[in-house]
Amino acid sequence: MITIKHPTLENYNLNLESLIGPENAVFLRGRLTGKYELKLPDYYREIVEERTISVHLTMIGSHQNVIIKRISEGVIYFQSQGNMPIDCYYLIFGERKDISPLKAEQRLDTEQ
């Protein structure tokens, strides 16, 4: 477990686990039902570079032709064809902005 100081709540920490990948990323997942907006947690806004956010959707029940209309100020706005009610699982990734980018590949010192 990795613990960092909570960026928006005084006297709190964030306890995190890590996926393995070539960047320092943060993910969120859940289900969106009957809504067209998803407010990201305040801590997510503070540690993730908004321009790096990607959203992956899995539709439930039927194809709803959902698009991401925009991402702005910590809110993801969705749009469905004909304003059909949205029911989907979401997986959101974004690169951390509160630490230096990860250098995934590192040359080993071959001199001994």
C-alpha positions, 0 to 999 in steps of 0.5 A, a space after each residue: 500500500 502507498 500512502 500520500 497526504 490527502 490533497 484536499 482534506 486536512 488531517 487525512 491521507 489517501 491509501 492507494 494500491 498500484 497497477 503496473 504500467 509505464 506511467 504513474 496513473 490513477 484509475 477510477 471505476 464504477 457504474 453510471 446509471 440514468 445520469 449524464 454527468 460524473 463528478 470526479 472526486 476532489 482528490 482526483 482533480 488535484 493529482 491527475 492532469 485533466 488532459 490525460 484522462 481517458 474514459 472506457 465504457 461497457 454498456 449494460 442492456 443495450 448499445 446506447 451510442 454514448 460519447 464523452 461530450 467533454 471533461 471540464 473542471 472535474 466533471 465528465 459529461 456524457 451524451 447518448 443517442 436520442 438522450 437514451 438513459 445511460 447504464 454502463 460501467 466506467 473505467 477512467 485513467 489519468 496520469 498523475 501531475 503531483 509527481 515526476 513522470 515515470 521513466 519506465 525503462 532504465 539501462 542497467 550499469 553493465 560495467 563491474 
